[in-house]
Amino acid sequence: MICADDRRAYWTALGWPCRRLAPDTGFYLVDDTHGLTLRNAAARDHGRGLRLDLGDAEIARRIASGRRSPLAQAIGLRRHREPRLLDTTCGLGRDSATLAALGARVTALERHPVLHALLDDALTRARAEPGGPQWLANWQTLVHADAIRWLEARPAAPAFDVIYIDPMFAAPRRKAAPQKALAWLNALVGIDIDADRLLAAACSRAGRQVVVKQHARAQPLALPDRQVRAKAVRFDIYLTGG
Ligand SMILES: C[S@@+](CC[C@H](N)C(=O)[O-])C[C@H]1O[C@@H](n2cnc3c(N)ncnc32)[C@H](O)[C@@H]1O
């Protein structure tokens, strides 16, 4: 990893020591004037790398789908326009950004140190950009934490109306190769085998509901109260309000 001095100690402590030269194998981070980039030594020319950009076309497309999109419907954004939302699995930040742009007040958690670092860098760059999107103000916090422990340590009184969970599941068989960003996410993070524990912790702390994103044909983690279906994915909804 090649990085600026002020970030070096933090990443070293997280097990990603700084390197002046790229390694022969595996993923590594490069921190330069363009921002923080994840590269893969196994890719040809180490690939162009993966740098998160909250203004990218994929996020813009999702925001343009508006409150009628399956994600927005599952969160309940047509009735509740500014919910306090906890995204427990921030990943590439696409759902957090989309929901913040559609009005939710977002707190986001990510436990993988590299993904958290990439997200933190993307948020910092977006906030420093003159004339950046106004919705950034709705993305209130990004925390590097395991959501199960983070939720269990919180007081029982709910601080969030909706808790959102989008864990890494085993990918279904598919004809097309996944997008590079998703393939790299898969290789870096692997499968989240504790999603059922996360659902239990979320159900004990959500004011109104918990929403779990799943592949369209996957088994639900538990019997949901409602479902919103899209072409490739499904949102399972667990009502927690009295
Ligand atoms: C499928 S990705 C999420 C994609 C995200 N919804 C987006 O729009 O880019 C799952 C992410 O959740 C994170 N994750 C899974 N379980 C977690 C937990 N208990 N606490 C914090 N992060 C978690 C993983 O590290 C991974 O980055």
The ligand as an SDF file (V2000), in Angstrom:
LIG
                    3D

 27 29  0  0  0  0  0  0  0  0999 V2000
  -23.2100   -6.8440   -0.5850 C   0  0  0  0  0  0  0  0  0  0  0  0
  -22.1730   -5.6870    0.1820 S   0  0  0  0  0  0  0  0  0  0  0  0
  -23.2200   -4.2980    0.3970 C   0  0  0  0  0  0  0  0  0  0  0  0
  -23.3900   -3.4840   -0.8270 C   0  0  0  0  0  0  0  0  0  0  0  0
  -24.0400   -2.1520   -0.5430 C   0  0  0  0  0  0  0  0  0  0  0  0
  -25.4400   -2.3190   -0.1600 N   0  0  0  0  0  0  0  0  0  0  0  0
  -23.9130   -1.1810   -1.6900 C   0  0  0  0  0  0  0  0  0  0  0  0
  -24.9170   -0.5800   -2.0770 O   0  0  0  0  0  0  0  0  0  0  0  0
  -22.7910   -1.0210   -2.2090 O   0  0  0  0  0  0  0  0  0  0  0  0
  -22.0300   -6.2600    1.8440 C   0  0  0  0  0  0  0  0  0  0  0  0
  -21.0790   -5.4290    2.7020 C   0  0  0  0  0  0  0  0  0  0  0  0
  -21.5200   -5.5290    4.0550 O   0  0  0  0  0  0  0  0  0  0  0  0
  -20.4210   -5.6610    4.9090 C   0  0  0  0  0  0  0  0  0  0  0  0
  -20.9110   -6.3380    6.1260 N   0  0  0  0  0  0  0  0  0  0  0  0
  -21.4870   -7.5650    6.2060 C   0  0  0  0  0  0  0  0  0  0  0  0
  -21.8340   -7.8570    7.4670 N   0  0  0  0  0  0  0  0  0  0  0  0
  -21.4800   -6.7730    8.2190 C   0  0  0  0  0  0  0  0  0  0  0  0
  -21.5730   -6.4690    9.5990 C   0  0  0  0  0  0  0  0  0  0  0  0
  -22.0720   -7.3480   10.4910 N   0  0  0  0  0  0  0  0  0  0  0  0
  -21.1340   -5.2670   10.0240 N   0  0  0  0  0  0  0  0  0  0  0  0
  -20.6180   -4.3690    9.1420 C   0  0  0  0  0  0  0  0  0  0  0  0
  -20.4770   -4.6110    7.8200 N   0  0  0  0  0  0  0  0  0  0  0  0
  -20.9100   -5.7950    7.3510 C   0  0  0  0  0  0  0  0  0  0  0  0
  -19.4220   -6.4680    4.1050 C   0  0  0  0  0  0  0  0  0  0  0  0
  -18.1020   -6.2490    4.5870 O   0  0  0  0  0  0  0  0  0  0  0  0
  -19.6540   -5.9230    2.6950 C   0  0  0  0  0  0  0  0  0  0  0  0
  -18.8030   -4.8380    2.4230 O   0  0  0  0  0  0  0  0  0  0  0  0
  1  2  1  0
  2  3  1  0
  2 10  1  0
  3  4  1  0
  4  5  1  0
  5  6  1  0
  5  7  1  0
  7  8  2  0
  7  9  1  0
 10 11  1  0
 11 12  1  0
 11 26  1  0
 12 13  1  0
 13 14  1  0
 13 24  1  0
 14 15  1  0
 14 23  1  0
 15 16  2  0
 16 17  1  0
 17 18  1  0
 17 23  2  0
 18 19  1  0
 18 20  2  0
 20 21  1  0
 21 22  2  0
 22 23  1  0
 24 25  1  0
 24 26  1  0
 26 27  1  0
M  CHG  2   2   1   9  -1
M  END
$$$$
